[in-house]
Amino acid sequence: MDTRNEIKSYIVREGMTMSEVVERLADDYGWSSSVPNLSGKLRRDSLRYREAVELADVLGYELVWRKRKREH
């Protein structure tokens, strides 16, 4: 699954719209309140790590680094 569709699936899972997500990002983190701005970042795959952390936060998630098991 590509990043754009994966993030959109999390938005849908949380019962939110892109507009609601953008509004929360603007309120909580000072993002642009433009849905096309977020859509463009997802389409271009240009979301910065900090932005991904903030997006996850407004959706009620946290990004976790976990060491993967090595295959021998």
Residue frames relative to the residue before (quaternion, step in Angstrom):
aa qw qx qy qz dx dy dz
M 1.0000 0.0000 0.0000 0.0000 0.00 0.00 0.00
D 0.4039 -0.7128 0.5097 0.2626 3.57 -0.89 0.84
T 0.7024 -0.5022 0.3145 0.3943 3.54 -1.25 0.54
R 0.6439 0.5473 -0.3227 0.4262 3.57 0.89 -0.96
N 0.7179 0.4366 -0.2596 0.4761 3.58 0.78 -1.01
E 0.6071 0.5524 -0.3560 0.4468 3.57 1.09 -0.67
I 0.6764 0.4757 -0.2943 0.4792 3.60 0.88 -0.91
K 0.6407 0.5155 -0.3316 0.4625 3.59 0.95 -0.80
S 0.6366 0.5252 -0.3418 0.4496 3.60 1.02 -0.70
Y 0.6255 0.5167 -0.3388 0.4764 3.61 1.08 -0.66
I 0.6208 0.5372 -0.3374 0.4606 3.59 1.03 -0.77
V 0.6697 0.4902 -0.2872 0.4783 3.58 0.92 -0.95
R 0.6316 0.5524 -0.3260 0.4354 3.60 0.96 -0.89
E 0.7120 0.4335 -0.2500 0.4926 3.55 1.07 -0.74
G 0.4882 -0.6975 0.4127 0.3237 3.58 1.29 0.12
M 0.5253 0.6280 -0.4078 0.4042 3.56 1.17 0.55
T 0.3702 -0.6743 0.5812 0.2654 3.54 -1.31 0.31
M 0.6569 -0.4779 0.3883 0.4351 3.56 -1.27 0.26
S 0.6282 0.5467 -0.3355 0.4404 3.59 0.98 -0.79
E 0.6639 0.4969 -0.3023 0.4700 3.58 0.94 -0.86
V 0.6418 0.5209 -0.3192 0.4635 3.57 0.98 -0.84
V 0.6683 0.4995 -0.2963 0.4648 3.58 0.89 -0.96
E 0.6316 0.5311 -0.3298 0.4585 3.59 1.00 -0.80
R 0.6726 0.4821 -0.2964 0.4768 3.61 0.94 -0.86
L 0.6350 0.5217 -0.3297 0.4647 3.59 1.01 -0.78
A 0.6449 0.5118 -0.3139 0.4729 3.58 1.03 -0.82
D 0.6851 0.4888 -0.2819 0.4606 3.60 0.91 -0.93
D 0.7673 0.4063 -0.2010 0.4536 3.57 0.81 -1.05
Y 0.8382 0.1975 -0.0452 0.5063 3.57 0.98 -0.84
G 0.5283 -0.6768 0.3937 0.3284 3.59 1.23 0.14
W 0.3160 0.7484 -0.5186 0.2667 3.57 1.17 0.51
S 0.6183 -0.4782 0.4554 0.4262 3.52 -1.34 0.17
S 0.3741 -0.7330 0.5181 0.2332 3.59 -0.99 0.74
S 0.4631 0.6874 -0.4225 0.3669 3.57 1.22 0.52
V 0.4054 -0.7069 0.5300 0.2345 3.57 -0.71 1.10
P 0.6524 0.5115 -0.3479 0.4378 3.65 0.86 -0.78
N 0.5874 0.5698 -0.3730 0.4372 3.60 1.12 -0.55
L 0.6820 0.4534 -0.2844 0.4984 3.60 0.88 -0.91
S 0.6382 0.5300 -0.3308 0.4499 3.59 0.92 -0.85
G 0.6494 0.5232 -0.3089 0.4573 3.57 1.02 -0.83
K 0.6363 0.5177 -0.3292 0.4677 3.58 0.97 -0.83
L 0.6679 0.4881 -0.3018 0.4739 3.59 0.96 -0.84
R 0.6617 0.5153 -0.3029 0.4527 3.58 0.95 -0.88
R 0.7322 0.4125 -0.2220 0.4943 3.59 0.98 -0.89
D 0.3401 -0.7462 0.4896 0.2962 3.56 1.33 -0.22
S 0.4604 0.6979 -0.4218 0.3508 3.56 1.00 0.90
L 0.3148 0.7464 -0.5151 0.2800 3.56 1.17 0.59
R 0.3605 -0.7288 0.5415 0.2137 3.59 -0.78 1.02
Y 0.6611 -0.5181 0.3604 0.4058 3.56 -1.20 0.49
R 0.6460 0.5191 -0.3175 0.4608 3.60 0.89 -0.93
E 0.6518 0.5069 -0.3103 0.4710 3.58 0.99 -0.82
A 0.6299 0.5248 -0.3353 0.4640 3.59 1.03 -0.74
V 0.6322 0.5232 -0.3229 0.4715 3.59 1.03 -0.82
E 0.6784 0.4853 -0.2886 0.4701 3.60 0.92 -0.91
L 0.6317 0.5233 -0.3248 0.4707 3.58 1.01 -0.80
A 0.6427 0.5112 -0.3188 0.4733 3.58 0.93 -0.88
D 0.6416 0.5461 -0.3222 0.4316 3.58 0.96 -0.87
V 0.7015 0.4531 -0.2969 0.4631 3.62 0.79 -0.89
L 0.6587 0.4764 -0.3091 0.4936 3.58 1.24 -0.35
G 0.5549 -0.6352 0.3771 0.3825 3.58 1.31 -0.05
Y 0.5937 0.5481 -0.3629 0.4642 3.57 1.23 0.45
E 0.1816 -0.7271 0.6354 0.1860 3.52 -1.34 0.10
L 0.4018 -0.6829 0.5493 0.2655 3.54 -1.11 0.66
V 0.0995 -0.8094 0.5788 -0.0029 3.55 -0.79 1.06
W 0.2842 -0.7224 0.6057 0.1749 3.53 -0.97 0.92
R 0.0349 0.7945 -0.6024 0.0680 3.55 -0.72 1.09
K 0.4583 -0.6780 0.5044 0.2753 3.54 -0.86 1.00
R 0.3099 -0.7496 0.5485 0.2030 3.57 -0.78 0.96
K 0.5490 -0.6029 0.4640 0.3462 3.53 -1.21 0.53
R 0.3919 -0.7158 0.5297 0.2312 3.53 -0.93 0.90
E 0.3064 -0.7179 0.5937 0.1957 3.52 -1.08 0.78
H 0.2318 -0.7906 0.5547 0.1167 3.56 -0.83 0.97
